Amino acid sequence: MLFEYLLRRISLLVFMVFTLTVFTFSLNYLFPGDLLTNFSGQVNSNYSQTQILAQKYHINENIVMQYGAFLVRIASGDWGVSLSSGQSVFEHVIRLFPATLELCVYALGVAVLLGIPAGIVASAYHRRWPDRVINSLTLMGFSIPIFWLALLLIMVFCLSFGLFPMSGRIGLLYEIEPISNFILIDIAIQGFPYHGLAFFDALRHLALPTVVLAMYPTTVLVRFTRDSMLHVLEQNYIKTARAKGLNRRQLILHHALRNALLPVIKQIGLQFSTLITLAMVTEVIFSWPGIGRWLIDSIYQRDYPAIQGGLLAVSMFVILANMLAEFSHSLFDPLSRNQAYGKV
C-alpha cells in the first residue's frame, strides 16, 4: 500500500515538473524580442558567436530537440545570462533564494508558535470570551492586506519610534561574508563578530518582515486548529473520557491534541509554500534581497531570462513543498492514504 502511494505521488510529481518545464520553455517564444536572446541572454553578439549559440540551443532544429536541450541545460545549471546584470541566472537564484527561504522559515515558525496554541485555547473555551476574542483578532488579521500592514508597521515602528530598520538584512557597518547566504547562520559560523552586535542587528532587520509575512499563516492555523480540535472533541471516545471524570486539560493534552494535530501538519506544509509567493510583496516593501524582489525587478526591467529562471525556481520549490507536506501528512496518518483513493 505504501509503495503504491509513493508511486502515485512520484508520478504526479513528474507530471507537474514536466508541465512546469514545458511552460517555462514556451516563455522563450512568448516573450518579445529575438528568440536566441531569450534563450541565452546574450545581446550584441557577432556572427560567429551567433552561430555558436544557435548550435548550442538547437535553434535550427525542431522544437522537440530544443526542449530536450533545454532540460539538459536546466539540469546542469545553465539557465542563461541575465540581461540586466550580465551574470548567470542560476548564480542569482543560488545567492538570493536562501534569503527568501530564511524569511519564510522564521515566519512559519512564528505562525506555528502563535497559531496552534491560540487555536487550542479557542476550542477549549468554545463560544466563550477567549474564543470570541481570538476569532475577532483572527478575522482582522486575515482581512488586513500584507502590504498595508507592512506600511503601517514601518510608519509606526520605524519612522515614529525608530525601533526597527526599514530595509535590508543587516546594517552597512557590519561586513559578514556570505558563506551559506543565511544571514544568522553566517554570523554564527563566523563566531558572532562585532561582539554580537551584528547578530542583534540582523534580528532587528528580520523582525518586521517576519511579523508581516507570518500574519496570514497565523490566522489560517488558528482557524484550522480550532476547527480540528472541535471536531475531535465531538468524537465518542472524547465523550467517554469526559464521562469518566477527566478534566478539560487532560482531555485536550492526552486525548484530543494528537488526533487534532494530524491535519494541521499538512496545513503547515501548505502554508510554507504559500509564504514563498507572499514573500515577494514583503521583500519589495522592506527591500529584502531575496528572489522575490529580484523577480519583481526583473519584470520591470524586462529581463526575460531572469524572469524565466525565477519563475522556474519559485514554482519548483512550491511543488516540492506541497509534495513534502502531503507525504509528511500521510506518514503520520496512514489512514489518509486510503481515504485519498476512496478506500476505507
N, C-alpha and C positions, 0 to 999 in steps of 0.2 A: 504493500500500500504506500509506504514512504517513497519507494523507488518510482512508482507511477506518478506520485505527486511531484517529485523533483523533476521527472521527465517532462511533465506538462508545463511546469514553471520555466524550465530551461528553454523549451520550445517557444513559449510566449516571449521570453527574453530575446531569443534570437530573432523572432519576427519583428519585435519592436525596434531592435537595433538595426535590422535591415530596412525598416520603414524610415527610421531616422536618417540613416546614411543616404538613402535614395533622395529624401527631401533636401538634405544638405548638399548633395551633389547637384541636384537640379537648380539650386540657387545660382550656380555659375552661369546658367542660361537665362535665369530670370532677372539677374542684375543687369543694369545698363552698362554699356562700355564694351571693350574688347574682351572676347572670350578667353584668350590666353592670359591677359592681365588679371582677370577674375580668378583664374586657376592659380597663377603663380604669385601675383602681387608685384611682378616686375614691370616697370614702366621705362619708356625711352630706351629700349634695347635695340641694338643694331641687327643687321640681317643675320649674321652668324649666330648671335645669341637667340634670336627668334627661332631659328631652325632647331637649335639645341633644345629649347623649351618646348617647341611643338613635338619633337620626338619624345621628350620626357613625359609629356602629358597626353600623348597619343591623340593630338588634335585632329590629325588627318585620318584617323581610323573611326570605326563605328562607335556608337555610344556605349555599347556593352564593354568594349575594350577600355574605353575611357573610365567607366565606372569601376572596372576591375583594378585599373592602375590607381584610381582614387582611393580604393580600400587599402591597397598596399602602402600608399603614402601615409594614410591616416594611421595605420598600424605601426609604421616606422617612425612616426613623429614629424613627418614632413607635411606641415599644414599650410605651407605658403609663407609669404612675407607680408607684413603689414604695410599698407600704402602710406600711412602717416609717419611711422617711425622707422621703417626700413629694416626692422628686426623680425626674427622668426615669430610667427603667431603662436606656435607651440611653447616657445620660451615665455611669451607673455602669459599664457594660461598657467604654466607651471609656477611662475613667480607670483601671480595675482590670486589664484584660486585659494591658496591657504588663508589669505586674509578674509575672504568671504566665508570659508569654512569655519574659521575661528570665531567669527562673529555669530554665525548660525549655531554653533555648538554652545556657546555661552548663553545665547538667547533661549535655546531649547532647555538648557539646564535651569534657567530662571523660571521658565514656564512649568517645568515638571515640579520644581520645589514649591511653587506657589499654587499651581492649578490643581494638582491632585489632592493636597491637604484641604484646600478650600472646597473642592467638590465633595470630599468625605464629610466635612463639617456641615455642608448644606444638606446632604442626605440624612445625616444623623439628627438634624433639627428641622425635619421636613415640615413646611408650612408654618414655621415659627420665625421669630425675628432674625436669627442668623441666616436662615435660608433666604428670607426676603432681601436682606442687605446684600448678601453675596450675589443673588440673582440680579439685583439692580446694578451693582458695580460691574457685573459681567456683561450685562446688556449695554451699559455705557461704553465699556472698553471695546466691545465688538462693533459698536456703531461709529467709533471715532476713526477717521482715516489716519493711517500712519504718517502721511506727510504733514497733516495738520498737527498731529501730536508732536512730531519732531520739531516743527517750527515753534510750537508753544513752549516746549521744554528748552529750546535754545534761547527764546526770548526771556524766560524766567530764570533759568539756572546759569546761563552763560552771559547774557547781556546785562541782566538786572543784578544778580548776586555774584557773578564771576566765579562760581564754584567748579565748573567743568569747562574744558576747552570745546571749541565749536567744531573742529575738523582735525583730520589726520589720525594716525595711530600712536604717535609719540612726539614729544616736543623736539624742536630743531636743535636744542642744546645737547641732546644725547645722541651719540653715534653707536648704533647697535648693528653689528654685522649680521646680515640675513643668512642664517645657516639653514633653518627649516622653514623660514618665512612665516612662522607662527611667532608673533612678537613676544608673548610672555615666555614661551619655551626658549626662544633665542636669548632672552635676558637671563633666564635661569641657567642655560648652558654656559654662558659667559661669566657666571659667578656673581650675578646681581651687581653690575658695575655702578659707579657713582653712588656708592653707599646705599643702594636700594632705591634711590630716588627715581631712577629710570623705570623700575618696575611699578612704583606707585603712580608715576606719570602715565604709564601705559594703561593702568587700571582706570584712571580718570578719563582717558580718551575712550575707553571701552564702555563706560557707564551709560551714557545717554543713548548711543546706538543700540546697545543691548536691551535697554528698557523699552525703547520704541519697537524694536523688532520682536520682543517677547510678548507684546500686548495681545496680538491676535492669537497665537497658540495657547496662551494662558487662558483666555476666555473659552476657547474650544475645549481644552482639557477640563476646565471647571464644569462646564455643562455636560460633557461626555462622562466624566467620573461620577457626577451626581446622578445622572440617569442610569448608569450602570449599577451603582450602589442601590438605588431604589428598586431596580428590577430584581437584584439578588435578595434584597431584604424581604421581598414578597414571596420568596420560594418557601416550599413546605418545610424543608429542613431548618430554615431560619425560624419559622413559626414554632417548630418542635423544640428547638433550643431555647426560644423565649419562654415557652410553656414550662420548661424545666427550671426556670428561675434565673437564667443568665441575664446580666445587666447589659445595657446598651454598649458599653465599652468592650465587653467580652464578645458580644455578637459581632461587632464590626471587626475587631482585630483578629479574632481567632477563627471566624467562620465566613464572614461576608467579604472581607477585603481581598483575599486571594482570588476568589472567583470573579470579583468585580474588576480587578486589575487586568485580567486576561484580554478583554477587548481594548482596554486603554493602551496596552503595549503596542498594539498595531497602530493605534491613532497617533502615538508618539512618533513612530517612524514616518507616518504620512505627513505629520506636521513638519518634520525635518525637511522633507522635500519641498513643502510649501514655503519654508523660510528662505530657500535659495532664490525663489522668484521675488519674494517681498524684500529681500536684501538689496535688490537693485535700486529701489526707491530710497532706502535708508542710506546706501552708500553715496548716492548723488547728493543728498541733503547734507550729510556730515563729511563729505569729501573723503570717504573711506576708500583707500586704494585697493579695492577688490575687483573681481572680474565683472561684477555688475556695473560699476561705474565705468570701467574700461569699455564694456559693450555698449553702454549708452553713448559714450563719447565717440565710439567708432561709427555708430549710426548717424550722429550729427556730422561727422567728417566724411561720411560715405566711404568708409574703409571696408570694402566688401570682403576681402579675405579675413579680416579680423572679425567681422560680423558672422561670417560662416563658421570660423573656429570657435568663437564664443558661444554661439547657439549650440554647436555640437557638444561642447564641454558641459554646459549647463543642462542640456536635455539628457545627456548620457548619465550625469550624476543623479538627476531626478528619477530616471528609470531604475537605476541601481538601488537608490534609496527606497523606492517603493517595493522593489522585489525583496530587498533585505527585510523590510518591515513585515511583508507578507510571510516570508519564511520564518522570521522570529516568532510571529504570532502562531503559526502552525506548529512550531517546535514546542512552545509552551502549552498549546491547546490542541492536541491531536484530533479532537472531535471536529475541529473546524475543517480539516482536510476532507472528511466525509461529507460535511454539510455543503462544502463548496461545489460538489458534483451531484447533489441531490440524493446523497446516501445518509442513512440514519444509523 
